[in-house]
C-alpha cells in the first residue's frame, strides 16, 4: 500500500538503497514527516513482536523500537493454539492518527486472524482495538492486511488474504479505521497468491501482489490496474521475479518520494542462486527504483546489489 501522509519540507532523498538493506520479510514502507518508515515481519525474533524502522534515505535503517507484542494482546490466546506468529503488517494514517494492521498465525489448525492497533505516532506505542478485525475460515486465510486511504474521497479500503487459499477479499472500512463497513465482491485478480498492495499514481489504481510459493523460486510480483480502488482489474503482468543471484522476490510495498516524485518498491528476497526448494534461512529486504512507461505501465524491475554507480537505480 502507498500511504500518503502530510508532508512538510521533506528532504530531497537519494534514490539508491544499498541492497539488501536489512534482514526481514514482508516489508511495508511509507513516508511520514521527513522520514521513511518500514514495518516488516521481524527476523529471528524469539517472541512474536512487531517493530518500526526509520530512515532518511532508504539506505540506512534504524530500529525505532518494538511497537506491539502479541503476548500483551489478550484475544490472541483465545484460539488455544500452542504458538502464534506475528506476520506481514501494514500501516495507514487518517486524520492525524496511525493504524497498524497485522497478521496473527497459525493458519492451521486454528484460523489466522488480523488485528488492528492505534497510535499517535508511526513509532507507537500502538494500542490494540481489543478484538480481531477479521478471522479466516472456509477457504480464506486472514493474512497480509493492507489499507489504502483514497485521496479522492477519503474512503479507506481494506485488502487481505491469500497463501494456500489464494483468495483476496476487499472491504470498505468504517470511519473509525478499526471496523469494516461492507465487503465488495470482486473477481479474483489473475495470478494472485498473497500480499496485496494498492498505490495510486495519477488517476490509475495499481493493485500489486505476490504469486507462487513463498519459499521457492516461483515467488514473484504481478500487478493489475483499475479506475477505482475496488476494480475492475486489468491484469498487466509480472514485474519482479527470480534471477541468477536472487530467488523468490516478493511480498512488497510501493513508496513515493514526494519531493522528487520517484517511486520505489520495497520487497524481500532470498540471497541465493540455488533453485532447489524449499529455501531455508533468513530473507533479506531490498529496495529498487520503479519506472513507468508512457502508458503508465510499470517496467520490469531489475534486482540490484550494493551501491555501484553502474546500478540501474542511479539512472
N, C-alpha and C positions, 0 to 999 in steps of 0.2 A: 504494500500500500504506500502511496505517497501521502504524507501528512503535510498540509500547508499551514504552518504556524505563523503568527505575527512576527515580522522580521524588521528589526531596526538596526541599520548600519552593519549588516553582515559583511565580514571581511571578504575581499577577493581571494578565494581559496584555490590553491594549486590543484590541478586536475588529476595528478598521478598518485596512486597508492603504491606502497612497497609491498608487493604481493608475495606470499599471503600476509595479511596484516595482523592476524591473531588466530589462536585456536578457537574452535567452537563450531556451531552449526545453526541453521535456520535463522539467519540474521535479519532483523527488522531495523531499517535505518530511517531516520527522519532528521529534520532540522528544527531547532528551537533557539531563538535568540541569535547569538553569534557562534553557535556550535552545532556540529553533527552529534546525534545520539544514536546508539546502537544497543539493541536488545536481542541477544542470542539464546539458544539452548546452551547452558553452561557446560564447558568441557570438564570431564573428570571430577565432578563435584561429588563429595561424599554424602551430602544431603540434597534433597530436591529444592533448589532455590533458583531465583532469577536475579540478575544483576544488570545495572546500566553502565554503559561505557560512553565516554565523550571524547571528541576530537575537534580540532580547529582546521584540519587539513585533509582528512580521510586517510592519512598515513599512520600517524601515531595515536593510539587509543589508550586512554587511562580509565581504569575501572573506578567508577564513581561510587560503587558500593552495592551491597545486597539490597534489593528493593522489595522482595517478597519471599517468604519461606513457607512452603506448603505445610510444614508441621504446625504452623500457627493459624492455619485456616481450618476451622472446625469441621466444615462439611466434607472436606477431602477424605476423612477417615470413615465416613458413613457407609461407604460401599463395602467395607470389610476386607478389602484387598490387603495382602501382606506387604506390598510396597507401592510407591507412587512415583511416577516420573513427571518432571517439570519440563514441558516441551514447548517449542515453537510459539513464542509470544508476539504480540503486536501492540503498538501504542497509537492512540488518537488524542486529539485536542479539540475542545469545543468550549467557547466562552470562558477561556482562561483556566479551565480545568483539564487535567490529564487523566486518560483512561487506559488502563493496562489490561489487555486480554491475553489469556494464557491457557494452554492445554494441560490437562491432568491425565496421566496414564495410570493404570494399564488400559489396554483395549480388550483384553480377554483375561479371565472370564467375566469381569465386570466391564461395563461400557465406559469408554473415555468420556471426559467432560470438559467443558470450557468455563472458566471463571472470569470475573472482571473486578478490578480494584481501582480506586481513585486516589488522586493526589493533587497537590497544588503546584508541583514542580516535576519536570521529567526525571529528576533524581530521586523522587519519592520523599518520604516513605509512602507506600501505597497501602490503602485500607480496603480489604475485600468487601464486596457487597453483602456477603452473608449467605449466598446460595449460588448454585451453578446457573450460568446463563443458558447453557444448552447441554443436553445429555444425549449420548449416542444410543444406537439400538436399531433393530430392523434393517440391517444392511448399511447403516450410516455410522461413520466414525466421527465423533465430535472432536476434531483436532484442527490445528492450523488456522486459528482465527485471524481475520483481517478486517479493519473498519476504515471506510473511506467517507469523509465528510465532503459532500459535493459543494464547491464554492458557488455553484449556480443558484442553489436554493437553500443551502444549509442543512439539507437532509443527510442523515448518516446511514450508510449501508453496511451490513454485516455479511461477510463471506466466511464459510468454514467447510471443512470436510476433506475426504479423500482417502488415501492409502488403500488398504485392502478392499474397501467398499467403492473407492474411486467415484464418490458421489459428492457433487458440490451443491450446497444449499445457500440461498441468498435471502436476506431479510431486510426490511426497513426497520431501523432502530427507533425506540422510543426517544422522546426529547431528553430524557434523563441519562441517556447513553449507557444505562445498565439494564435495560429491558428491551425485548423485541416486540415491535408493533404488529408486524404482519410478515408472512413468508410470501415470496414471489416465486411462482413456478417458472422454471427456466429449462430449456433443453440443455443437456449436458454438453459442455464445450468439448470439441474434438481433442482427443489425446490427453484429457485431464486425468491426473492421478491424485495430486495433492498440492498443498502450498499455494492457494490463490493469492494474487496481489493485484490491486487496482491502482492505476495512476491516470491522471488527466494531462493531456498536452494539447493546447489549442482547444478545439471542440471535440476531440476524439478521446474516448474512454478505452484504455488498454487493460484488458484482463490477461495477466500472465500467470503461469502455473508450472509445476513440475510434472514430468511424465517419466514413467519407468519405475524401477525398483531402487529404493534409496541407497542400497549398499552394493550396487553393481554399475557397470559402465553404461547401462541404458538410461540412467538418470539424466535428465536434460530439462531445458526450459523452453516452453512453447507459449504462444500468445494468440489472442483474438482481439478484434476491435468492435466497438459498438457506438451508437449515437447517444447512449444513456448508461448509467451505472448498472442497469439490470438487463442490458442487451437491447435488441437481438445481436448475437455474436457472429462475427465472420472470422473463421479460422485463418491465421496468417502464416503459421509455420513455426519451425524450430529456430531459436536464436542463440542457444548456448548448449554445447554438447561435448563429450569427451574428446580429448586429443591424444597425442603421443606421450605427453608428460603428466596429464591430469585426468582423473576419471570421475564420473558421476557428478558433474556440477549441477547445482540446483538449489531449491528452497531459498529463494532470493527476495529482495525488495528493490524498488527503484527510489532514488532520491535526487532532487534537483538542487543545484547551487543557485539560489535566487539572484545572486549578484551577477553571475555570468550566463545564467540560463542553460548551463551544461547539465546533462543528465548522467547518472551513474547507476550501475547495477551492483548490488552487494549480495554475495552468494557464498555457499560453501562448496568445497571440492575435496577429493581425495588426492593427496600428493603422491601418486604412484603411476607408473607406466604399465604395470601388470594388468592384464584383462581378466584374469581368473577371479570369480566372485565366490562367496561374499567377501567384500573388503572388511578389514578389521583395523582397529586402532583409532586415532583421532582424526576428525575432519578439520579443515582449515578454512578460514574466511578470507575472501579476496574481493577486490573492487576493480571494476573496469568502466571505462568511459563508454557511453552509449551514443550511437549515431543513428540519425533518421534520414531517410531519403526524401526526394521531392514530394512524394505522395504521403509522407508521414509514417511510412513503414519502418520498423526497426531493422537496422542492418545486423547481420550475424556478428556475434561477439567473439573476439579473439582473446583467449586467456593469456595473461602475461605473468612474468616473474620479475621481481626486483625493481630497480629504478633506472634501468638503461635508457639513455636518450633515444635509442632506436625503437623503444616500445611504441606500439600504435596509440597508446594512451596520451603520448605527448604531441600527437599531430593536431 
